[in-house]
């Protein structure tokens, strides 16, 4: 078994980053927040959605805080930290180093069955002219096949990518990360990384509903195009949006 700490070393703030994306550090920031992380990302820069286990992709421009309803976000604006919340579902981060556009995807089994990762890529092509060959995809910590059992009605939704599930009548182990990986590979995305963590197994670093039930917190996964420090006006607007979302 390989050492994941060499691939996802902890950054100074106590969150995980993908070592191969250090080559993009001048313009790209990203990370997977750990249970003990308390100072990253900067709340003043975060954009979040009301997640619904859908296939809805939202374009985020300069707004921060609550940015609508859906389960994936895209942007080409600097200083906006696209953030998805998971606690077994799979987070997927996408970066285009040529067009300088990014995306964050929340893929539960419903979203994965609806190919939300593929639809996010298609939306990036539509909005920003992204070339599939340029895209780099990072799959973060979600529940692994080792801990995720589903019924035959769910498995049947994935028979296109897992032929053994066709006509199955028993419960099976489901790998949502691998399903998303295969979907993206099918449309020509080949720079696919991650998918090495099981949030349910790693109780010391990640939250998991399957493991902890209603007591579970949420894992944050973030990606952004870097910008200059946030102004005081931006700070006030971000807090106002956060307070409005919390009502």
Secondary structure, DSSP 4 states (H G I P E B T S, - for coil): ---GGGTS-B-TTSEE--GGGGGGTTTEEEEEE-TT--S-S-GGGEEEEE--SS--EEE--S--EEEEESSEEEE--BT-EEEEEESSSEEEEEEETTTTEEEEEEE-HHHHHTTHHHHHHHHHHHHH---GGGEEEEE--B--TTT-EE-HHHHGGGTTT-GGGTT--S-EE--HHHHHHHHHHHTT--EEEE---BTTT-TTT---HHHHGGG---EEEEEEE--SPPPHHHHHHHHHHHHHHT-
